[in-house]
Amino acid sequence: MSSFLQGKAVLITGGTGSFGRRFVRTVLAEHDPRRVVIFSRDELKQYEFQQELGADSRVRFFIGDVRDRDRLLRAFDQVEIVVHAAALKQVPAAEYNPFEAVKTNIYGAQNVIDAALDRGVSRVIALSTDKASSPINLYGATKLVSDKLFVNANAYAGSHETRFCVVRYGNVVGSRGSVVPLFRKLAASGRIPITDERMTRFWITLDQGVRFVIDMLERMHGGELFVPQIPSMRVVDLARAIAPDAKIEMTGIRPGEKLHEEMISVDDARRTLAADGFYVVQPDAEWWAQSGRPKGWDGAAPVPEGFRYTSDTNNQWLTIDQLRAMVDA
C-alpha cells in the first residue's frame, strides 16, 4: 500500500526521545521515506540510536537545539514534513527553571514555525500534552502557548503553503518520565506511593501515539488540534497491576498536579467535532472561516453542549488486567 510519507523527507525534533525513536523506527519500517532527519541536542543519545538503527542511507543525525533558529534553518533545508516533539517536559524542573521551559517550549516553537516557513516545509505537526488544557503548572502553560502559536501560524503563513496543526494526548506507557518504571522499581520495596486514591489519567501506548500522529499528518488541513479517543485508568489500578502485593500509601497531591486530566475544556468543546476515533478542535479565528479549507471529516459531528473530555468522565476504562497487558507488552 502507498503511504503519505513515501518518498518524502521527514524531520523530527526531539528525535532521540521516547516518541522520536519509535516514530523513526515506524516510519523507516513501514512508510519508505526518502530521508529521515533526527534533530536533537544530545550527542550521546544520537550515537546510541545510530548504533541501534545500523546502516541506513535514509537516516541523517543532526545535532541542534530548537532554541537556535539558524540551526533549524540549516536542518530544514529540503525537508517536506516536520514533527515537533522537542520540549522540556518535567513539571518540577519547569517550575524550578521557569524561563528555561519558556525558551525551549515557546521560543523553540516559534523558531520551528519560522524555519518551516522560510524553508518551504509542507506540513508541520506539533506534539502537545493534556496538561496544556486549563493548565495549572508552568509546563502546561508553556505548551498551551506553543499550541496557540502552531494553530495561528496558519494565518501567519500568509502566501506560504506551509500548514501547521497540533496533536494532544495523555500519558504514554513507558515514555520518559512515565510512572511505570518508578512503580516497577518500588515494587520490590513492598510499598507504592500514590498521591490520591481518586486520581485518574488518560493512557496511550507509544505505538498508538506514533500511529495517530502519522494518520493526522495525512488528514490535516491546517489549524486543527487533534485529540485521540483513548481510555482512562485509575492510578491505584495501575499500581495494583504492576505490584499486586505491595502496600499502597497515600501521600497527597503534589504542587502543579491535577486530580484528573483534561484534554478538551468546556469552552474548547464549542468548536469540537467528534470523528471516528478522535476529536478535532477547530480554530476560533476569522482566518479559519475565510481559509476555504474543508471543515469536516467523514461522519464527524459537533460534540454535545457542555461536553468536556476529562479522564474521570471518560466512557472508556482500562481494567487491572488490561493495564498489566499494556505495561508488559
PAFI-547735 format. One record per residue: residue in one letter; residue number from 1; x, y, z of N, C-alpha, C in turn. Coordinates in pm, whole numbers. Atoms other than C-alpha are relative to their C-alpha. Last residue first. Layout:
// residues N
> A NUM X Y Z X Y Z X Y Z
...
//
This chain:
// residues 329
> A 329 -18 22 145 395 -559 2618 139 44 -45
> D 328 -88 115 24 416 -590 2998 31 -21 -148
> V 327 -133 -30 -53 284 -239 3064 96 -115 -23
> M 326 -63 -114 67 -11 -291 2829 142 25 51
> A 325 -39 41 136 -102 -641 2950 71 112 -74
> R 324 -115 91 -12 -96 -529 3313 48 -43 -138
> L 323 -117 -80 -33 -321 -235 3231 124 -87 9
> Q 322 -37 -71 122 -569 -467 3060 124 87 21
> D 321 -58 97 93 -571 -699 3362 45 68 -130
> I 320 -133 34 -49 -624 -405 3600 69 -98 -95
> T 319 1 84 -119 -915 -286 3390 144 -27 44
> L 318 -86 117 2 -891 6 3148 -12 -76 132
> W 317 -81 22 -120 -1180 249 3116 79 -129 -13
> Q 316 -87 115 21 -1355 406 2813 92 -14 122
> N 315 85 119 10 -1657 633 2872 82 -126 -32
> N 314 -19 79 121 -1440 919 3002 -95 -120 0
> T 313 131 10 63 -1574 1143 3278 4 -82 -129
> D 312 98 58 -93 -1275 1096 3512 -138 -15 -60
> S 311 -29 141 -29 -1007 1135 3243 -100 -63 95
> T 310 -84 16 -116 -1155 1455 3106 13 -147 36
> Y 309 -67 129 10 -1303 1548 2770 102 -10 112
> R 308 -141 -19 -33 -1558 1821 2827 66 -136 1
> F 307 -99 108 9 -1904 1840 2674 136 48 49
> G 306 -52 32 -133 -2144 2111 2796 102 -112 2
> E 305 -19 -117 -85 -2340 2116 2471 45 -43 140
> P 304 117 -60 -65 -2297 1794 2275 37 121 86
> V 303 23 65 -129 -1996 1731 2046 -117 69 70
> P 302 -32 -79 -120 -2029 1856 1690 -28 -79 127
> A 301 113 -82 -42 -2040 1580 1426 41 81 123
> A 300 -25 -86 -116 -1783 1385 1225 -122 86 30
> G 299 75 42 -117 -1902 1102 997 18 88 122
> D 298 107 98 23 -1632 1167 739 -65 -42 132
> W 297 -59 132 18 -1435 1474 840 -114 -99 -11
> G 296 61 121 -52 -1541 1836 812 82 -125 -25
> K 295 24 -13 -144 -1415 2191 776 -54 -129 62
> P 294 111 86 -45 -1255 2170 432 -14 7 151
> R 293 -40 139 -22 -1027 2469 374 -121 -83 41
> G 292 46 85 109 -1162 2790 221 39 -145 16
> S 291 -111 70 64 -947 2996 456 -42 -83 -121
> Q 290 -24 -54 135 -1216 3251 540 103 -80 -79
> A 289 127 -10 72 -1363 3076 844 21 41 -145
> W 288 47 136 24 -1016 2975 961 -129 1 -80
> W 287 -74 57 113 -880 3329 913 -46 -141 -32
> E 286 57 -48 125 -1156 3467 1136 70 -63 -121
> A 285 -72 -111 63 -1042 3258 1429 -64 35 -133
> D 284 100 -104 -18 -1182 3009 1678 60 130 -53
> P 283 -40 -133 -48 -966 2728 1545 -120 94 13
> Q 282 -24 -92 110 -1117 2378 1516 31 141 53
> V 281 30 -134 -51 -1080 2120 1791 39 98 -110
> V 280 -66 -109 71 -1097 1782 1617 -46 132 61
> Y 279 69 -129 -2 -1178 1473 1823 84 102 -78
> F 278 -72 -119 -46 -1062 1118 1752 -92 121 0
> G 277 -121 29 -75 -1165 758 1690 77 121 49
> D 276 -17 142 -29 -1418 818 1414 133 -23 69
> A 275 -16 82 120 -1488 1192 1434 19 -146 44
> A 274 -34 139 -33 -1623 1404 1720 2 -80 -130
> L 273 73 104 71 -1610 1772 1626 47 -137 50
> T 272 -54 136 13 -1500 2048 1863 -95 -92 -76
> R 271 -60 3 135 -1552 2422 1841 50 -139 -35
> R 270 93 -68 92 -1792 2453 2135 51 1 -143
> A 269 96 96 55 -1577 2191 2309 -98 64 -95
> D 268 -51 52 127 -1295 2444 2351 -101 -93 -67
> D 267 -5 -111 96 -1500 2627 2616 50 -46 -136
> V 266 138 -34 40 -1591 2307 2800 0 110 -104
> S 265 78 -73 -100 -1224 2204 2803 -141 27 -52
> I 264 85 -99 67 -1070 1935 2583 -87 65 107
> M 263 -56 -24 133 -773 1728 2702 -83 98 -83
> E 262 95 -53 98 -832 1722 3077 71 19 -134
> E 261 -55 -72 114 -653 1520 3345 -111 42 -97
> H 260 39 62 127 -798 1430 3683 56 84 -114
> L 259 63 125 -41 -664 1503 4033 -41 -80 -123
> K 258 146 5 3 -432 1761 3884 -50 -135 51
> E 257 58 127 43 -68 1816 3979 -152 6 7
> G 256 8 6 146 108 2154 3989 -62 -127 -54
> P 255 22 -128 68 212 2115 4354 0 -17 -151
> R 254 -117 -86 6 187 1749 4466 -34 133 -66
> I 253 -28 -55 133 -136 1574 4563 116 99 6
> G 252 54 -134 23 -121 1387 4893 45 55 -135
> T 251 -96 -104 -38 100 1094 5002 -53 142 -16
> M 250 45 -128 53 -138 796 5001 91 113 54
> E 249 -1 -108 -98 38 463 5058 -40 131 -67
> I 248 15 -132 63 -36 147 4860 -12 106 109
> K 247 89 -86 -76 102 -175 5012 -3 138 -65
> A 246 -57 -114 -72 259 -403 4753 -108 77 76
> D 245 -18 34 -141 123 -747 4663 51 118 83
> P 244 126 40 -66 -28 -654 4326 13 -26 150
> A 243 -46 57 -127 280 -458 4213 -120 -43 83
> I 242 -146 16 2 241 -365 3846 50 -71 125
> A 241 -39 81 116 -134 -416 3804 149 -30 1
> R 240 36 139 -29 -206 -294 4157 37 -93 -115
> A 239 -90 49 -104 -13 28 4093 -29 -147 31
> L 238 -131 19 63 -201 78 3767 100 -55 101
> D 237 6 125 77 -532 20 3947 133 -29 -69
> V 236 -2 109 -96 -443 291 4201 -3 -135 -72
> V 235 -141 20 -34 -361 525 3912 14 -111 104
> R 234 -21 -47 -136 -716 477 3786 145 -30 37
> M 233 -32 101 -101 -722 438 3409 10 69 135
> S 232 -51 -50 -127 -872 625 3117 38 -118 89
> P 231 58 37 -129 -913 507 2760 63 72 119
> I 230 -78 104 -66 -830 689 2437 -59 -31 137
> Q 229 93 54 -100 -1024 899 2187 67 -122 62
> P 228 50 136 17 -738 1076 2011 -98 -38 109
> V 227 -5 71 -127 -717 1458 2024 -52 -141 -21
> F 226 55 135 2 -639 1666 1715 21 -69 135
> L 225 -60 67 -114 -590 2043 1730 -69 -135 10
> E 224 76 83 -94 -666 2182 1386 86 -40 121
> G 223 68 -80 -100 -510 2476 1204 -72 -81 106
> G 222 -81 -110 -51 -400 2312 879 -80 86 96
> H 221 18 -108 97 -598 2070 662 88 119 37
> M 220 6 -141 -39 -479 1761 848 -27 93 -119
> R 219 136 -52 -2 -567 1408 732 -8 151 20
> E 218 67 15 129 -222 1289 619 -136 69 -2
> L 217 -82 -69 100 -28 1422 917 -66 -5 -138
> M 216 43 -140 4 -318 1309 1135 84 83 -97
> D 215 133 -8 60 -251 943 1050 -46 145 -14
> I 214 -17 26 143 122 976 1122 -133 11 -73
> V 213 -67 -115 60 47 1139 1458 16 -19 -150
> F 212 98 -109 6 -205 868 1549 61 123 -65
> R 211 89 26 114 44 597 1453 -108 108 -11
> V 210 -72 -17 127 308 742 1683 -94 -17 -119
> G 209 -29 -142 18 70 778 1976 68 28 -131
> Q 208 125 -67 34 -64 425 1936 22 149 -25
> D 207 32 36 138 292 286 1927 -131 68 -45
> L 206 -90 -74 88 385 474 2243 -33 -27 -146
> T 205 -130 61 22 83 332 2422 82 87 -94
> I 204 -21 34 140 -197 555 2547 137 -64 -14
> W 203 -108 96 19 -345 621 2890 9 -40 -146
> F 202 12 59 133 -562 909 3016 123 -89 -22
> R 201 -82 -51 110 -524 958 3391 -45 -64 -132
> T 200 16 70 128 -728 917 3708 88 67 -105
> M 199 -68 -53 118 -660 1010 4072 -20 -88 -123
> R 198 99 -33 102 -920 909 4330 61 34 -134
> E 197 64 123 47 -668 726 4555 -104 25 -109
> D 196 141 -3 -39 -457 1041 4583 -69 -121 -61
> T 195 32 -131 -57 -78 1095 4569 -145 10 46
> I 194 99 -59 91 6 728 4533 -43 133 61
> P 193 65 -126 -37 320 582 4693 -95 49 -109
> I 192 18 -86 117 388 210 4630 -69 130 45
> R 191 81 -120 -24 530 -3 4914 -4 86 -127
> G 190 128 36 -60 660 -361 4903 -91 118 28
> S 189 2 -50 -139 1019 -249 4849 -129 -37 72
> A 188 -82 88 -85 1049 -471 4541 -2 44 146
> A 187 76 122 -31 758 -288 4379 77 -91 94
> L 186 44 0 -139 943 44 4406 -71 -129 40
> K 185 -117 -11 -87 1141 -5 4085 -40 -13 147
> R 184 -73 127 9 836 -127 3896 120 -1 95
> F 183 75 102 -73 632 168 4021 72 -134 -2
> L 182 -8 -30 -143 902 409 3906 -72 -105 83
> P 181 -131 43 -50 935 243 3563 17 26 151
> V 180 -16 146 5 555 274 3516 138 -45 49
> V 179 3 54 -137 523 635 3635 26 -151 1
> S 178 120 78 -30 634 762 3295 9 -57 141
> G 177 78 -65 -104 910 1023 3297 -128 -73 36
> R 176 -87 -63 -99 1049 909 2963 -85 76 102
> S 175 -79 -112 51 782 700 2794 89 56 110
> G 174 -141 28 20 679 354 2918 83 114 -55
> V 173 -57 117 -69 305 392 2868 149 -12 -33
> V 172 -46 104 91 227 743 2742 67 -112 79
> N 171 -120 68 -47 18 982 2949 34 -120 -88
> G 170 -30 14 -142 -236 1185 2757 129 -74 28
> Y 169 48 123 -63 -283 1318 2404 57 -12 141
> R 168 -4 0 -147 -266 1640 2204 -49 -135 51
> V 167 56 123 -56 -180 1663 1834 17 4 150
> V 166 -47 47 -131 -127 2008 1682 -70 -131 34
> C 165 105 49 -88 -153 2150 1329 64 -55 127
> F 164 -36 39 -136 51 2357 1083 -121 -58 72
> R 163 117 18 -86 35 2410 706 45 -60 134
> T 162 -22 80 -121 310 2551 485 -125 -4 85
> E 161 86 118 4 184 2684 151 17 -91 123
> H 160 -73 128 -7 327 3031 209 -98 -116 2
> S 159 0 67 130 105 3318 95 79 -130 -1
> G 158 30 -86 115 27 3426 450 -6 -79 -129
> A 157 -66 52 121 194 3181 690 -25 87 -122
> Y 156 -131 -64 11 94 3392 995 69 -41 -131
> A 155 32 -135 44 -264 3273 947 129 77 -28
> N 154 66 14 130 -154 2909 957 -45 134 -55
> A 153 -103 -12 103 88 3002 1235 -59 -16 -139
> N 152 11 -130 67 -227 3050 1440 113 28 -97
> V 151 130 -14 65 -250 2681 1524 -7 130 -80
> F 150 6 87 118 124 2648 1587 -134 11 -72
> L 149 -94 -45 103 149 2952 1813 -12 -85 -126
> K 148 57 -119 63 -165 2861 2007 90 51 -112
> D 147 115 42 81 -31 2512 2076 -60 118 -76
> S 146 -52 68 119 301 2657 2192 -113 -44 -93
> V 145 -49 -106 88 120 2891 2430 53 -59 -130
> L 144 120 -67 51 -69 2592 2571 40 114 -93
> K 143 50 80 111 261 2404 2594 -130 57 -56
> T 142 -86 -21 116 413 2683 2800 -48 -80 -120
> A 141 21 -135 52 114 2682 3035 87 27 -122
> G 140 126 -5 73 124 2305 3078 -25 136 -62
> Y 139 -15 84 119 492 2317 3173 -127 5 -84
> L 138 -71 -76 103 427 2611 3405 18 -81 -127
> N 137 -144 -6 -24 162 2432 3610 68 67 -120
> I 136 -21 -48 -137 -217 2473 3643 149 -2 36
> P 135 -124 34 -71 -307 2444 3275 5 58 141
> S 134 22 -60 -133 -671 2453 3155 122 -22 89
> S 133 141 -38 -10 -577 2222 2865 -28 45 142
> A 132 18 -130 64 -198 2225 2816 -145 47 2
> K 131 -26 -106 -97 -150 1946 3072 -16 140 -59
> D 130 125 -30 -70 -316 1704 2830 18 113 100
> T 129 20 80 -120 0 1737 2623 -134 33 62
> S 128 41 -72 -119 113 1873 2286 -20 -98 115
> L 127 54 82 -108 303 1733 1992 -30 86 121
> A 126 -65 -19 -130 345 1963 1693 -68 -86 105
> I 125 90 45 -105 263 1873 1332 76 6 132
> V 124 -62 5 -132 425 2062 1046 -105 -44 100
> R 123 87 23 -116 334 2019 682 82 -11 127
> S 122 140 16 38 481 2142 350 -93 -10 122
> V 121 50 129 -47 817 2285 458 -149 -10 -31
> G 120 103 56 86 905 2587 242 -44 -141 39
> R 119 -55 110 80 1239 2665 406 -108 -70 -84
> D 118 -111 -48 82 1140 3009 535 58 -108 -88
> L 117 49 -94 101 801 2887 656 112 42 -94
> A 116 85 75 92 940 2582 836 -51 90 -113
> A 115 -87 79 88 1222 2789 988 -81 -78 -102
> D 114 -73 -89 91 979 3047 1124 85 -78 -99
> I 113 96 -62 93 745 2786 1272 73 84 -103
> V 112 40 107 92 1031 2585 1429 -96 55 -106
> N 111 -113 25 89 1171 2907 1578 -32 -109 -102
> Q 110 0 -106 101 828 2994 1717 116 -15 -98
> A 109 115 20 89 809 2656 1891 -2 106 -111
> G 108 -34 109 91 1160 2698 2032 -111 -28 -99
> Y 107 -90 -55 101 1066 3036 2176 38 -107 -102
> I 106 68 -111 69 769 2872 2347 89 61 -108
> N 105 137 36 39 874 2525 2467 -73 110 -75
> T 104 11 120 84 1252 2572 2473 -142 -19 -54
> K 103 -91 -11 116 1290 2931 2592 -11 -122 -92
> V 102 52 -98 96 981 2918 2815 87 3 -125
> A 101 115 63 65 1099 2598 2984 -60 93 -104
> E 100 -57 102 88 1436 2762 3053 -112 -73 -74
> F 99 -29 -63 129 1242 3062 3183 70 -95 -95
> P 98 113 -39 84 1075 2854 3451 38 58 -136
> N 97 -75 -70 106 1373 2666 3595 -98 57 -102
> Y 96 -123 -50 -61 1228 2545 3929 84 81 -99
> E 95 34 -94 -107 874 2509 3797 125 64 60
> A 94 52 -122 62 997 2357 3470 -36 104 106
> A 93 -113 -70 59 1210 2104 3661 -44 132 -65
> P 92 -80 -65 -105 913 2006 3878 118 80 -56
> V 91 73 -106 -71 687 1952 3572 84 65 110
> Q 90 12 35 -141 934 1753 3360 -60 116 79
> K 89 127 62 -37 857 1812 2992 -18 -25 149
> L 88 -33 27 -139 1121 2040 2837 -130 -43 67
> A 87 59 -82 -107 1024 2001 2474 71 -30 131
> A 86 -96 -49 -99 1123 1851 2137 -70 89 103
> A 85 18 72 -126 845 1660 1960 94 48 109
> H 84 -68 -73 -108 796 1877 1651 -31 -68 133
> V 83 71 38 -122 717 1655 1352 78 63 116
> V 82 -65 -17 -129 830 1822 1029 -94 -45 111
> I 81 86 28 -115 740 1711 676 81 19 128
> E 80 141 -20 35 886 1839 347 -94 -13 119
> V 79 89 86 -80 1255 1889 428 -145 33 -33
> Q 78 57 106 84 1469 2040 150 -83 -102 79
> D 77 -24 -13 143 1666 2251 404 -49 -124 -75
> F 76 126 10 74 1503 2210 746 18 10 -152
> A 75 53 135 -6 1833 2134 922 -123 -19 -88
> R 74 -90 91 70 2002 2456 810 -60 -140 -6
> L 73 4 -36 142 1706 2671 909 89 -93 -82
> L 72 123 57 55 1685 2484 1239 -11 31 -150
> R 71 -25 143 15 2048 2569 1310 -122 -71 -57
> D 70 -88 20 115 1980 2934 1241 28 -148 -23
> R 69 75 -14 125 1679 2936 1476 88 -28 -122
> D 68 -92 -56 98 1875 2801 1774 -67 5 -137
> R 67 -21 -140 -37 1630 2746 2062 84 74 -104
> V 66 109 -79 58 1520 2428 1884 9 147 42
> D 65 98 -34 -103 1862 2287 1972 -107 86 -65
> G 64 48 -138 -4 2098 2112 1733 -105 16 108
> I 63 -7 -57 -135 2282 1792 1645 -44 146 -5
> F 62 -28 -144 3 2158 1649 1313 -1 52 143
> F 61 0 -48 -138 2155 1274 1251 50 144 1
> R 60 -95 -105 -29 2057 1174 898 -14 41 146
> V 59 1 -66 -130 1885 848 803 111 105 10
> R 58 108 -100 -6 1795 732 450 7 87 126
> S 57 -36 -119 77 2129 556 390 -106 109 5
> D 56 119 -28 80 2056 311 669 24 132 -71
> A 55 -20 -78 124 2348 146 848 -132 13 -75
> G 54 -90 58 98 2257 35 1197 10 88 -124
> L 53 60 3 134 1948 155 1376 87 -70 -102
> E 52 118 86 0 2070 63 1725 -59 -15 -141
> Q 51 -46 138 -12 2418 208 1672 -117 -98 -6
> Q 50 -63 36 127 2267 532 1544 50 -144 2
> F 49 109 31 92 2041 544 1848 55 -40 -137
> E 48 61 127 -41 2343 519 2078 -113 -40 -95
> Y 47 -95 110 27 2532 789 1889 -64 -134 32
> Q 46 -7 17 145 2231 1022 1887 92 -117 -36
> K 45 123 67 42 2173 966 2257 -2 -22 -151
> L 44 -8 139 -45 2538 1052 2321 -124 -78 -41
> E 43 -84 78 91 2522 1364 2102 11 -146 42
> D 42 -82 91 -81 2226 1510 2290 82 -92 -91
> R 41 -118 -69 -53 2081 1818 2116 96 -91 75
> S 40 1 -4 -146 1824 1662 1885 132 57 49
> F 39 -52 -125 -54 1724 1654 1518 -12 -3 152
> I 38 19 9 -145 1680 1312 1356 71 119 64
> V 37 -98 -81 -72 1639 1369 981 -35 -2 149
> V 36 48 -31 -136 1459 1095 791 111 72 74
> R 35 -100 -36 -99 1511 1078 413 -69 25 134
> R 34 -124 -26 72 1331 939 109 114 29 98
> P 33 -31 -140 26 1061 785 326 129 14 -81
> D 32 -96 -20 108 959 418 284 26 148 -30
> H 31 46 -110 86 648 418 508 99 41 -109
> E 30 132 15 61 653 96 713 -35 104 -107
> A 29 42 137 26 999 21 852 -125 -10 -87
> L 28 -99 70 82 1158 366 827 -51 -139 -41
> V 27 -3 -62 133 845 544 950 97 -73 -92
> T 26 125 30 70 795 305 1241 3 54 -142
> R 25 3 142 33 1159 316 1355 -124 -36 -83
> V 24 -100 27 104 1169 695 1336 -4 -146 -43
> F 23 47 -60 125 843 736 1529 97 -33 -114
> R 22 103 89 53 957 490 1800 -52 54 -134
> R 21 -60 126 39 1280 683 1849 -103 -96 -59
> G 20 -80 -14 121 1110 1019 1845 58 -131 -49
> F 19 87 -9 118 842 923 2094 83 0 -127
> S 18 81 123 8 1090 806 2357 -88 0 -124
> G 17 86 26 -114 1337 1088 2290 -82 -127 -22
> T 16 -57 110 -78 1615 1071 2029 -77 -23 131
> G 15 4 129 67 1425 1269 1765 62 -116 75
> G 14 10 92 -114 1349 1567 1984 4 -143 -47
> T 13 -74 -60 -109 1279 1744 1658 -21 -84 125
> I 12 63 -1 -131 1164 1512 1381 91 68 101
> L 11 -88 -37 -111 1243 1566 1015 -80 -4 130
> V 10 69 -23 -128 1081 1391 718 103 36 105
> A 9 -104 -30 -99 1197 1398 355 -70 46 128
> K 8 -12 -136 -54 930 1234 141 117 10 97
> G 7 -81 -85 87 941 927 -86 22 141 52
> Q 6 -89 68 94 655 755 96 73 99 -89
> L 5 -139 -37 -26 517 971 376 99 -63 -98
> F 4 -13 -144 16 156 959 253 146 44 16
> S 3 4 -76 -124 192 584 218 14 148 -31
> S 2 -75 -124 2 119 352 -73 -20 73 131
> M 1 84 -120 0 0 0 0 87 124 0
//
